[in-house]
């Protein structure tokens, strides 16, 4: 080529008309590689870089994802039914499960349209530096708040269980001390699990944790059926719909873990991840529906925020359920720590460990700092109160109902107000309404004052 002949840039053309969204199967292999994806031998799209030796299969990823969905929030679902009424509660549970399933998959579609592999980078690509800062704050607040809540629940459940031991048992005072149990379980269980670099390593603990949740559900239903109706008449439609939406949303929000779970798949394709999402949300819906119905129909208007507190402290089956719940909390703790660590590393170094592992001292130091600080909060108070209710609810709503469809509208072609984008627009409107009302109600409750909960042990 002559030296003075200018180079002509070559542009990749869309294989579809400009007013349609590019379907992943319509790209050539070369175009996929430019976007950061490739085709496997079956013609499915996978991330460039090959298959990780310790990557998760579909069921391993499902265990991890379901475990991140079913956390502390499941115990409060009977109370959500008491707030909204039984019929309204069932309808809300199905509707919100569908919305969560849809927006989780929409996040991965957004990531492929933007050529990004994390929630933070996706929002940054769409809305710049301030978008990156905003989503980082929302992700960190939600995940860190969950870490603190899980540590607090461990302190509220395990000592009650262990207090059933004979008082002459060695180390009885330690085993029944709230602060001692939080410290021991955090340092010797949650922290070592949180030090893993690869989230797929938690698949086995997630399976154990899910087994604990299954037992809790069966224990509540069985013990409730044995005791019979303890409350008044069943309310079919109640006035606390938005409070119920807040409780259910907190229980189901898992969007801050989405890219981590997707990246852990052995073959991270849209079809395989859709299977993981449908299985995870379906299993979560089943567990939540059984527990919510079984708990509310027994205690109705007397249903407490933690359904286990409706039973006697010495009830043998519920004692085992409390033990399982405590185990579930300190096994779920590391999943939220993964998210917090990834967010911090993205903010400090511009990339997380999914892209390039940091040095061992930085990895360990960040993990230890996050874990010990969350433990410190749990030791300081046994009721995070209205602060977590406001920040957690606010962050969960934005992460689940607002940002995924907002990014989709920005990235996809065509006019904003069109039939193709009607679903995302409705989801954003729903999210904004829920966020404003739930936050304002929480603030109003804080201003009215709340009975202080004293910590024992």
Number of C-alpha atoms within 10 A of each C-alpha: 6 5 6 6 7 8 8 6 6 6 6 10 10 14 13 12 10 12 10 13 15 16 12 16 13 12 17 13 15 13 16 21 16 11 17 16 22 21 18 14 6 6 10 17 21 22 19 15 9 11 15 12 7 13 19 27 17 20 16 22 28 26 26 29 27 25 27 28 25 27 25 21 19 27 27 24 29 31 27 31 35 31 25 23 23 23 14 21 29 18 10 20 22 14 11 18 19 15 13 20 22 18 23 25 20 17 23 24 19 26 23 18 19 20 17 19 20 26 27 25 23 26 26 21 18 18 14 12 13 11 18 20 14 17 23 23 16 20 26 22 20 25 26 24 20 25 28 25 24 28 28 27 23 27 27 23 23 25 26 20 21 18 16 13 13 9 12 8 9 10 10 15 16 15 20 23 20 25 25 17 22 24 19 13 20 24 16 10 16 22 21 13 23 26 20 16 16 16 23 23 17 21 20 13 17 25 19 17 26 24 14 21 24 15 17 27 21 17 22 25 20 15 18 21 14 10 11 11 14 16 14 12 12 16 18 14 16 16 12 16 18 18 21 27 23 22 24 23 24 27 22 26 27 25 25 27 22 20 20 23 23 24 23 24 25 20 23 22 21 18 13 16 23 18 14 25 25 18 19 23 22 17 17 23 20 12 18 26 20 15 24 28 18 21 30 29 25 26 25 24 19 15 25 20 17 15 21 22 13 18 16 10 15 12 11 14 17 24 23 17 24 26 20 22 26 27 22 27 25 24 25 29 28 26 25 25 27 23 22 26 22 23 25 18 19 20 15 9 10 11 19 18 18 17 11 8 13 16 10 11 9 12 18 17 13 18 21 18 12 21 25 15 14 24 23 16 18 25 21 13 15 21 19 16 14 17 14 19 19 19 16 22 24 23 22 28 26 20 22 27 29 22 23 28 23 18 24 22 21 13 17 19 16 15 11 14 10 10 9 16 18 13 12 22 20 14 20 21 14 14 21 17 14 22 23 13 15 23 20 13 15 20 16 12 12 15 10 8 10 10 6 8 11 9 14 12 15
